[in-house]
Amino acid sequence: MKAQIITIGDEILIGQIVDTNSAWIATQLHANNISVSQILSISDQEDAILNALSDSQNQVDLVLITGGLGPTRDDITKQTAAKYFNTQLRRDQTVLQHVTQFFESRGRPMLEINRQQADVLEGCTLLFNQYGTAPGMLIKKEDTTFVFMPGVPFEMKHLMNTQILPRLTQQENSTYLSQENIIVGGIGESYLAEKIADIESELPDSIKLAYLPTLTFVRLRLSGKGSDQEAITASTKYYAEQLIHRLGEHVIANYDTTIEEFLIQKFIEHKLTLTTTESCTGGSLAAMITAIAGCSAMYVGGTIPYSNKLKQQLLGVREETLLQYGAVSEQTVIEMAEGAKKKFETHYAISTSGIAGPGGGTIDKPVGTVWVAVAGERETITKKFQFQNDRTINIERTRQLALFMLWQLLVKEHQIGMSL
């Protein structure tokens, strides 16, 4: 089964909000062996909606549309859909009762514009939305099924989980999807491609390899598609194992994850704790970690000693170290990491200090100079990085490379490397 995702809303096109709906929907479809051929964002304009519906007609089996079902005049999806499907809108009494109760329970007056939320396409299958006032609608035209859902993420997810996905899983599917992910670090994308070129050239037409690089890491994704579920799963896994054997020590994980999620999991498994002390990264490293649910089992917290005074007061960095070597130096980040580890009684500590830019550089320490230290249970490792003048990129590279260094030391001290 092939699908297309369409999101409607000018707020997406002007960058006012980020389209997270499409990514979530695509993940759910893939888990149900439904491949997505296209993701499209369009404006709240009748011609844009009509063209998108027409272009997808009979090109895919399923079209999932979010957005434009609200009560305001700029939400024209229902009216435009009625025109496309050559039907009309009818007022559903069950939905009207739900909308009425919705407003009464909040003590708010209900206007005619709110009653119009109960208008649905004549001939559609109603997808009742108990979390909001805009119902979903499922309607088929020739060989394509169209599903209209509200753009509010939690309402859309509710409809997908309770009504749409259960319907899809009941349908027969002659094509099966298989996916293997490998997270790689410490090697650039071009060097990586050269190292595995022969394996990539041997891939059958049923398996595709994608390189998904970040500033520091690369995710290799093998995607298989075939009519025999067991065969395509085994074949995709076989080539993933070949890549893992070839890349060896560069492989961080053999499943879809992030470096911070992976480290948190390993720290919890080994009953280890971590603290961070950040100067140039300003707490963004801590933010990466604390964004992951469950991190409190291993992360005790961190400090942001931006000034030399706080480096001394919070971490015990010696004044003579700062005077002789400066805040951006190997000696300082060592004392920061080891001081944090000792003071907060953790197994590991990360420290960062640098000149993120755009100003503040000198001849000896130009903008982009960064030092990172990781204090472990048996040793402290350090590394100097020389980035460019972009402050945002410098901070992002620093925090990702700091986590990579933490992974390297964790592998060395606890032998957590990949093994098949």
C-alpha positions as CSV (number, residue, x, y, z in Angstrom):
1,M,0.0,0.0,0.0
2,K,1.3,3.5,-1.0
3,A,0.3,6.6,0.9
4,Q,0.7,10.4,0.6
5,I,0.6,12.9,3.5
6,I,-0.8,16.4,2.9
7,T,-0.6,19.2,5.5
8,I,-2.7,22.3,5.0
9,G,-1.8,25.7,6.5
10,D,-0.1,28.9,5.7
11,E,1.5,28.8,9.1
12,I,3.6,25.9,8.0
13,L,4.7,27.5,4.8
14,I,5.9,30.7,6.4
15,G,7.7,28.8,9.1
16,Q,5.5,30.0,12.0
17,I,5.1,26.4,13.1
18,V,7.0,23.2,12.3
19,D,5.1,20.3,10.7
20,T,5.6,17.5,13.2
21,N,2.4,15.8,12.1
22,S,3.9,14.4,8.9
23,A,6.9,12.9,10.6
24,W,4.7,11.2,13.2
25,I,2.2,9.9,10.7
26,A,5.0,8.6,8.4
27,T,6.5,6.6,11.4
28,Q,3.1,5.0,12.1
29,L,2.5,4.1,8.5
30,H,5.9,2.5,8.1
31,A,5.3,0.4,11.2
32,N,2.2,-0.9,9.4
33,N,4.0,-1.7,6.1
34,I,2.6,1.3,4.3
35,S,5.2,3.2,2.3
36,V,4.9,7.0,1.9
37,S,5.6,8.3,-1.6
38,Q,5.3,12.0,-0.9
39,I,4.8,14.5,1.9
40,L,3.3,17.8,0.8
41,S,2.5,21.1,2.6
42,I,0.1,23.5,0.9
43,S,-1.6,26.8,1.7
44,D,-5.2,27.4,2.8
45,Q,-6.2,28.2,-0.8
46,E,-9.0,26.4,-2.7
47,D,-6.9,25.9,-5.8
48,A,-4.0,24.5,-3.8
49,I,-6.2,22.0,-2.0
50,L,-8.0,21.0,-5.2
51,N,-4.8,20.5,-7.1
52,A,-3.3,18.4,-4.3
53,L,-6.3,16.1,-4.1
54,S,-6.4,15.7,-7.9
55,D,-2.7,15.0,-8.2
56,S,-2.9,12.2,-5.6
57,Q,-6.0,10.7,-7.1
58,N,-5.3,7.1,-8.2
59,Q,-1.6,7.7,-7.8
60,V,-1.6,6.2,-4.2
61,D,-3.9,4.0,-2.2
62,L,-4.2,6.3,0.8
63,V,-4.1,10.1,1.3
64,L,-3.9,11.5,4.8
65,I,-4.7,15.2,5.1
66,T,-4.3,17.3,8.3
67,G,-5.4,20.9,8.9
68,G,-8.0,23.4,7.8
69,L,-10.9,21.9,9.7
70,G,-11.3,24.7,12.3
71,P,-14.2,27.1,12.7
72,T,-12.6,30.3,11.2
73,R,-13.1,31.6,7.7
74,D,-9.5,30.7,6.7
75,D,-10.2,27.0,7.3
76,I,-11.8,26.0,4.0
77,T,-10.8,22.3,3.8
78,K,-14.3,20.9,4.2
79,Q,-15.9,23.2,1.7
80,T,-13.2,22.6,-0.8
81,A,-13.4,18.8,-0.3
82,A,-17.1,18.9,-0.9
83,K,-16.5,20.6,-4.2
84,Y,-13.8,18.0,-5.2
85,F,-15.9,15.0,-4.3
86,N,-19.0,16.5,-5.9
87,T,-21.0,16.3,-2.7
88,Q,-22.3,18.6,0.0
89,L,-21.9,19.1,3.8
90,R,-24.5,17.7,6.2
91,R,-24.8,18.5,9.9
92,D,-24.1,15.4,12.0
93,Q,-26.3,15.5,15.1
94,T,-23.9,13.3,17.2
95,V,-21.1,15.7,16.5
96,L,-23.3,18.7,17.1
97,Q,-24.3,17.3,20.5
98,H,-20.6,16.8,21.4
99,V,-19.7,20.3,20.3
100,T,-22.6,21.8,22.3
101,Q,-21.5,19.9,25.4
102,F,-17.9,21.0,24.8
103,F,-18.9,24.7,25.0
104,E,-21.5,24.3,27.8
105,S,-18.9,22.5,30.0
106,R,-16.6,25.5,29.7
107,G,-19.3,28.1,30.2
108,R,-18.8,29.6,26.8
109,P,-21.5,30.8,24.4
110,M,-21.8,28.7,21.2
111,L,-22.0,30.6,17.9
112,E,-23.2,29.5,14.5
113,I,-19.6,29.3,13.4
114,N,-19.1,26.7,16.2
115,R,-22.1,24.7,15.1
116,Q,-20.5,24.4,11.7
117,Q,-17.9,22.2,13.2
118,A,-20.6,19.4,13.0
119,D,-20.8,19.7,9.2
120,V,-19.2,16.7,7.5
121,L,-19.0,15.4,3.9
122,E,-22.2,13.7,2.8
123,G,-21.3,10.0,2.2
124,C,-18.1,10.0,4.3
125,T,-17.3,7.7,7.2
126,L,-17.3,9.9,10.3
127,L,-14.2,9.7,12.5
128,F,-15.5,10.9,15.9
129,N,-13.1,13.2,17.7
130,Q,-13.7,13.1,21.4
131,Y,-10.7,15.3,22.2
132,G,-11.8,18.3,20.0
133,T,-14.7,19.8,18.0
134,A,-13.5,18.9,14.5
135,P,-14.3,15.4,13.5
136,G,-12.3,13.4,11.0
137,M,-13.7,12.1,7.7
138,L,-12.9,9.1,5.5
139,I,-14.1,9.1,1.9
140,K,-13.1,7.0,-1.1
141,K,-13.0,8.1,-4.7
142,E,-12.2,5.5,-7.3
143,D,-9.0,3.7,-6.2
144,T,-7.9,6.2,-3.5
145,T,-9.1,6.6,0.1
146,F,-8.9,10.1,1.5
147,V,-8.7,10.7,5.3
148,F,-9.2,14.3,6.6
149,M,-8.0,15.0,10.2
150,P,-7.7,18.1,12.4
151,G,-4.2,19.6,12.5
152,V,-4.0,19.8,16.3
153,P,-1.3,17.1,17.0
154,F,-3.0,15.4,20.0
155,E,-6.3,15.3,18.2
156,M,-4.8,13.9,15.0
157,K,-2.8,11.2,16.9
158,H,-6.0,10.2,18.8
159,L,-7.9,9.6,15.5
160,M,-4.9,7.8,14.0
161,N,-4.5,5.5,17.0
162,T,-8.1,4.7,17.7
163,Q,-9.8,4.7,14.3
164,I,-7.5,5.0,11.3
165,L,-4.6,2.6,12.0
166,P,-7.0,-0.2,13.2
167,R,-8.8,0.1,9.9
168,L,-5.5,-0.1,7.9
169,T,-4.2,-3.1,9.8
170,Q,-7.3,-5.1,8.8
171,Q,-6.6,-4.5,5.1
172,E,-4.5,-7.0,3.2
173,N,-1.1,-5.8,2.2
174,S,1.0,-7.6,-0.4
175,T,4.1,-5.4,0.2
176,Y,6.2,-5.6,3.4
177,L,8.7,-3.1,4.6
178,S,11.9,-3.8,6.6
179,Q,14.3,-1.3,8.1
180,E,17.6,-1.4,9.8
181,N,19.4,1.6,11.3
182,I,23.0,2.0,12.2
183,I,24.4,5.0,14.1
184,V,28.0,5.8,13.3
185,G,30.4,8.3,14.8
186,G,34.0,9.4,14.4
187,I,34.0,9.2,10.6
188,G,33.0,11.7,7.9
189,E,30.2,10.9,5.4
190,S,32.5,10.8,2.4
191,Y,35.0,8.5,4.1
192,L,32.2,6.4,5.4
193,A,30.8,6.0,1.8
194,E,34.2,5.0,0.5
195,K,34.7,2.5,3.3
196,I,31.4,0.6,2.5
197,A,31.3,1.2,-1.3
198,D,31.6,-2.4,-2.2
199,I,28.8,-3.5,0.2
200,E,26.6,-0.7,-1.1
201,S,27.2,-1.9,-4.7
202,E,26.1,-5.4,-3.8
203,L,22.7,-4.3,-2.5
204,P,19.8,-5.8,-4.4
205,D,17.2,-3.6,-6.0
206,S,14.8,-4.4,-3.1
207,I,17.1,-2.7,-0.5
208,K,18.1,1.0,-0.5
209,L,20.8,2.6,1.6
210,A,20.4,6.2,2.9
211,Y,23.0,8.4,4.6
212,L,21.4,10.7,7.2
213,P,24.2,12.9,8.5
214,T,24.2,15.4,11.4
215,L,27.1,17.7,12.3
216,T,28.8,14.9,14.1
217,F,27.1,11.5,13.5
218,V,25.7,9.6,10.5
219,R,22.7,7.4,10.6
220,L,22.8,4.6,7.9
221,R,19.3,3.4,7.1
222,L,18.7,0.2,5.1
223,S,15.1,0.1,3.7
224,G,13.9,-3.2,2.2
225,K,10.6,-3.8,0.3
226,G,9.3,-7.1,-0.8
227,S,6.3,-9.5,-1.1
228,D,7.9,-12.1,1.3
229,Q,8.0,-10.6,4.8
230,E,10.4,-13.2,6.2
231,A,12.8,-13.0,3.2
232,I,13.0,-9.2,3.0
233,T,13.5,-8.9,6.8
234,A,16.3,-11.5,6.7
235,S,18.0,-9.9,3.7
236,T,17.9,-6.4,5.2
237,K,19.3,-7.7,8.5
238,Y,22.1,-9.5,6.6
239,Y,23.4,-6.4,4.9
240,A,23.1,-4.4,8.2
241,E,25.4,-7.0,9.8
242,Q,27.9,-6.7,6.9
243,L,28.0,-2.9,7.5
244,I,28.5,-3.3,11.2
245,H,31.3,-5.7,10.8
246,R,33.0,-3.4,8.3
247,L,32.6,-0.2,10.4
248,G,33.6,-1.8,13.6
249,E,34.6,0.7,16.3
250,H,32.7,3.5,14.6
251,V,29.3,1.9,15.2
252,I,27.5,3.3,18.2
253,A,24.2,1.5,17.9
254,N,22.4,-0.8,15.5
255,Y,18.9,0.6,16.0
256,D,17.2,4.0,15.5
257,T,18.2,6.3,18.3
258,T,20.1,9.4,19.2
259,I,23.5,9.6,20.9
260,E,21.9,11.1,24.1
261,E,19.2,8.4,24.2
262,F,21.8,5.7,23.7
263,L,24.0,7.1,26.5
264,I,21.2,7.5,28.9
265,Q,20.2,3.9,28.4
266,K,23.7,2.6,28.9
267,F,24.3,4.7,32.0
268,I,21.2,3.3,33.5
269,E,22.1,-0.2,32.6
270,H,25.5,0.1,34.3
271,K,24.1,2.1,37.2
272,L,26.3,5.1,36.4
273,T,25.8,8.8,37.0
274,L,26.7,12.0,35.0
275,T,27.1,15.7,35.6
276,T,27.9,18.5,33.1
277,T,29.6,21.8,33.5
278,E,29.3,24.1,30.5
279,S,30.8,27.3,29.7
280,C,30.6,27.9,25.9
281,T,27.6,25.6,25.4
282,G,25.6,27.5,28.0
283,G,23.5,24.6,29.3
284,S,22.4,23.3,25.9
285,L,24.2,20.0,26.6
286,A,22.2,19.6,29.7
287,A,19.0,20.5,27.8
288,M,19.8,17.6,25.3
289,I,20.0,15.2,28.1
290,T,17.0,16.3,30.2
291,A,14.8,16.3,27.1
292,I,14.9,12.5,27.3
293,A,12.4,10.9,29.6
294,G,14.0,8.8,32.3
295,C,17.3,10.7,32.4
296,S,16.9,11.5,36.1
297,A,18.0,7.9,36.8
298,M,21.5,8.8,35.7
299,Y,21.8,12.6,35.3
300,V,22.3,14.5,38.6
301,G,22.3,18.0,37.0
302,G,24.8,20.5,35.8
303,T,26.4,23.9,36.2
304,I,27.0,26.8,33.8
305,P,30.1,28.5,35.2
306,Y,30.3,31.1,32.4
307,S,32.6,33.4,34.4
308,N,36.1,32.6,35.8
309,K,34.7,33.5,39.2
310,L,32.1,30.7,39.1
311,K,34.6,28.2,37.7
312,Q,36.6,28.8,40.9
313,Q,33.7,28.9,43.3
314,L,31.6,26.0,42.0
315,L,34.3,23.7,40.7
316,G,37.5,24.6,42.5
317,V,39.4,25.6,39.3
318,R,42.6,27.2,40.5
319,E,43.2,30.9,40.0
320,E,46.8,30.2,38.8
321,T,45.4,27.8,36.1
322,L,43.1,30.5,34.8
323,L,45.9,33.2,34.9
324,Q,48.5,31.0,33.2
325,Y,46.5,29.1,30.6
326,G,43.1,31.0,30.4
327,A,39.6,29.8,30.6
328,V,39.8,28.2,27.1
329,S,42.5,25.6,27.7
330,E,43.1,22.0,28.3
331,Q,44.2,22.6,31.9
332,T,41.0,24.5,32.7
333,V,38.5,22.0,31.3
334,I,40.3,19.2,33.1
335,E,39.9,21.0,36.4
336,M,36.3,21.8,35.6
337,A,35.4,18.2,34.7
338,E,37.3,16.6,37.6
339,G,36.0,19.3,40.0
340,A,32.4,18.7,39.0
341,K,32.8,14.9,39.2
342,K,34.2,15.2,42.7
343,K,31.8,17.8,44.0
344,F,28.7,16.2,42.8
345,E,29.9,12.7,43.4
346,T,29.2,11.2,39.9
347,H,31.0,8.5,37.9
348,Y,31.4,10.8,34.9
349,A,31.5,14.5,34.1
350,I,31.7,16.6,30.9
351,S,33.1,20.1,30.7
352,T,33.2,22.6,27.8
353,S,35.0,25.9,27.4
354,G,35.5,27.8,24.2
355,I,35.0,30.9,22.1
356,A,31.7,30.3,20.3
357,G,31.8,33.6,18.5
358,P,31.2,35.8,16.6
359,G,33.6,37.9,18.7
360,G,36.0,37.3,21.5
361,G,38.8,35.6,19.6
362,T,42.5,36.3,19.7
363,I,45.5,35.3,17.5
364,D,46.3,32.4,19.7
365,K,42.7,31.4,20.3
366,P,40.6,32.4,17.4
367,V,36.8,32.2,17.3
368,G,35.7,28.6,17.2
369,T,38.4,27.3,19.6
370,V,36.8,24.8,21.9
371,W,38.2,22.5,24.6
372,V,36.2,19.5,25.9
373,A,37.1,17.2,28.8
374,V,35.4,14.0,30.0
375,A,36.3,12.8,33.4
376,G,35.6,9.1,33.9
377,E,36.1,6.4,36.5
378,R,39.7,5.8,35.7
379,E,40.9,8.6,33.5
380,T,40.1,12.0,32.0
381,I,40.2,12.6,28.2
382,T,40.4,15.9,26.5
383,K,40.3,17.3,23.0
384,K,40.7,20.6,21.3
385,F,38.4,21.6,18.4
386,Q,38.8,24.4,15.9
387,F,35.5,25.4,14.4
388,Q,34.5,28.4,12.3
389,N,32.7,31.7,13.0
390,D,29.1,30.5,13.3
391,R,28.1,30.6,16.9
392,T,25.1,28.3,16.6
393,I,26.9,25.6,14.7
394,N,29.9,25.9,17.0
395,I,27.7,25.2,20.1
396,E,25.9,22.4,18.3
397,R,29.1,20.7,17.2
398,T,30.6,21.0,20.7
399,R,27.7,19.4,22.5
400,Q,27.5,16.5,20.0
401,L,31.2,15.9,20.1
402,A,31.2,16.0,23.9
403,L,28.7,13.2,23.9
404,F,30.8,11.3,21.4
405,M,33.8,11.6,23.6
406,L,31.7,10.4,26.6
407,W,30.7,7.4,24.4
408,Q,34.3,6.7,23.6
409,L,35.3,6.7,27.3
410,L,32.3,4.6,28.3
411,V,33.3,2.0,25.6
412,K,36.8,1.9,27.0
413,E,35.9,1.7,30.6
414,H,32.9,-0.6,30.4
415,Q,33.3,-2.4,27.1
416,I,29.9,-1.5,25.7
417,G,30.9,-1.6,22.0
418,M,28.8,-3.3,19.4
419,S,28.9,-7.1,19.1
420,L,26.9,-9.3,16.8
